[in-house]
Amino acid sequence: AEMTPGPIAINTATYVGFKMGGVLGSVIATTGVVAPSFIIVMILAKLVNRFSNSPYLQWALSGVRPVVVGLIASAAWSFGARTLVDLKSWILAGVMLLALAKPKINPILMILASFVLGILFF
C-alpha cells in the first residue's frame, strides 16, 4: 500500500497539471506521479518471478507472510471497530465471512450482495 502514490498525490498532480498545461499537462503530471511506483513494482515482480525457486527468496517470503497476515488482521480489527456497531452489522459481516469461506463464491458478487443488503436493512 505504501509503494503507490495515494489519491491526494494523484488528484493534486492531475489538478495542478491541468491548471498549468491543460489536459496534456494533467496527463503528464499524473503519469509523472504514478510512473516511478509502477516501474519499481514491475521490476520487483520480474525479480521475484525470476528468482521464485531461490531458497533465499522462499525463506524471506516465509518470514514476510505472517507479517502480512498480521497487517491485514490489524486493518480488519481497526475497520471492524468502527463499522460493527450494532447486531445487524455483526450478522451481515458474519454471514458474508461464512459465504466467502466457500471457495466457489465470487467475492465481487458478495460485495454486491452486501451492498443490496445494506440498502435493505440499514
C-alpha positions, -999 to +999 in steps of 0.1 A: +000+000+000+029+024+007+045+017-027+019+036-047+010+072-046-022+079-027-053+096-040-042+130-027-009+129-047-027+117-078-055+142-076-031+171-068-009+162-098-039+159-121-053+193-109-020+212-110-011+197-143-044+207-158-041+243-144-006+246-158-009+227-191-045+217-198-054+181-205-020+172-217-004+188-186-027+167-164-019+135-182+019+142-180+017+153-143-004+122-133+019+099-153+049+115-135+034+107-101+023+072-110+052+060-132+080+057-106+060+034-084+047+014-114+082+009-127+096-002-093+067-027-088+072-041-123+110-045-117+103-062-083+077-085-099+102-095-126+129-102-100+105-122-078+094-142-109+130-148-120+142-160-086+110-177-074+129-210-070+156-195-049+157-208-013+167-174-001+136-158-016+115-186-002+129-180+033+124-143+030+088-147+019+081-172+046+091-145+071+070-119+053+038-139+051+029-138+088+036-101+089+012-096+060-015-116+078-009-095+109-012-063+090-045-075+074-058-086+108-049-052+123-066-033+095-097-056+098-097-050+136-094-012+132-121-011+104-144-035+122-142-015+155-157+015+136-181-005+114-195-033+135-216-011+158-248-030+161-263-065+159-273-061+122-238-052+111-223-081+131-248-105+115-242-092+080-204-094+085-207-130+099-229-142+070-205-127+044-175-142+062-190-176+061-201-172+025-166-161+014-151-192+031-167-212+003-141-212-025-165-211-054-183-179-044-171-148-063-161-121-038-174-094-062-208-110-060-206-109-022-197-072-022-227-066-045-249-087-022-237-068+008-245-035-009-280-046-016-285-060+019-271-028+034-296-007+015-324-030+026-315-033+063-297-001+072 
